[in-house]
Amino acid sequence: MDKKVTLAQLKEVVQEAYDQVKTNTGGKNADYIPYLANVNKDLFGISVCLLNGQTIHVGDTDYRFGIESVSKVHTAILALRQYGAKEILDKIGADATGLPFNSIIAILLENDHPSTPLVNAGAISACSMVKPIGDSAGKWEAIVGNVTDLCGSAPQLIDELYKSESDTNFNNRSIAWLLKNYNRIYDDPDMSLDLYTRQCSLGVTALQLSIAAGTIANGGVNPVTKKEVFDAALAPKITAMIAAVGFYEHTGDWMYTSGIPAKTGVGGGVMGVLPGQFGIAAFAPPLDGSGNSVKAQLAIQYIMNKLELNVFSNNHITVVD
Ligand SMILES: NC(=O)CC[C@H](N)C(=O)O
């Protein structure tokens, strides 16, 4: 069913979601990375990017927060661009783990396979694959350039977060070397881990993330800058990965209740992709037990349900004047 909505009606729904969720006090900031524990817990923003480039934003959508695991999507896209869909499937995989994002057991259970670029193991593996191999500065330039193209503007490294995370990432160090043991790291393990940690420490806004999501929903063409960032054939590949594991062990519940493939980060960001329709992002620091933003989840669920949209239904909206 095609439903016609005006931009004003759409704005109203986003505003309603914001008003309903704003006072929710559930969850707490991530504290295993000291920087994140100190971010103002009341920050909250929602942004939608339509495929004609119009954006709707309510609340703190200009605040730069740590992109954290949402960056896994960006770098998976970069690896897909550099290697193609088949080689990423062979070298990393596209499976759900059903386990927490930083799971070591998941690596062992998948027969030495990182499973997907959207959990820590596969993301470190993806960073190792980024070309030019052996050139940390060149790889970083490629990672940041790709994030910039997807978001339509540059992210900014949050130095304090990078330091905070580098000083405390002992679990990720084990993952990097375990993957090396299984020949699933394709460059220097310490360099790959450092690139992963640095990309997680990039500061982005909810507005930027909604544009990145809009770029995926739009088949690789950034709706705002109109730049073709990646080949349209890769859009369903990355969206399938997001749908399979975007909320880690709670991905099934998320898909069932929200109807939109989305990826979370412990900085409080969630980025959702509704193919052919829009990209959406919400940000609020307090997280549930799996590291997913409580308010961002509620806001996106509200909007999807209110508009009666679902990636598994054939409902869609057309925005009219
Ligand atoms: N889920 C997340 O956002 C985790 C990202 C964080 N950088 C980590 O590796 O632990």
The ligand as a Tripos MOL2 file, in Angstrom:
@<TRIPOS>MOLECULE
LIG
   10     9     1     0     0
SMALL
NO_CHARGES

@<TRIPOS>ATOM
      1 N1         29.0140   -1.9230   20.3840 N.am      1 LIG1
      2 C1         29.9220   -0.9710   20.2420 C.2       1 LIG1
      3 O1         29.6150    0.1500   19.8700 O.2       1 LIG1
      4 C2         31.3210   -1.3350   20.6440 C.3       1 LIG1
      5 C3         32.3880   -0.4480   20.0610 C.3       1 LIG1
      6 C4         33.6080   -0.3100   20.9170 C.3       1 LIG1
      7 N2         34.5660    0.4660   20.2020 N.3       1 LIG1
      8 C5         34.1840   -1.6670   21.2500 C.2       1 LIG1
      9 O2         34.9220   -2.1820   20.4690 O.co2     1 LIG1
     10 O3         33.9720   -2.2150   22.2820 O.co2     1 LIG1
@<TRIPOS>BOND
     1     1     2 1
     2     2     3 2
     3     2     4 1
     4     4     5 1
     5     5     6 1
     6     6     7 1
     7     6     8 1
     8     8     9 2
     9     8    10 1
@<TRIPOS>SUBSTRUCTURE
     1 LIG1         1 GROUP 0 **** ****
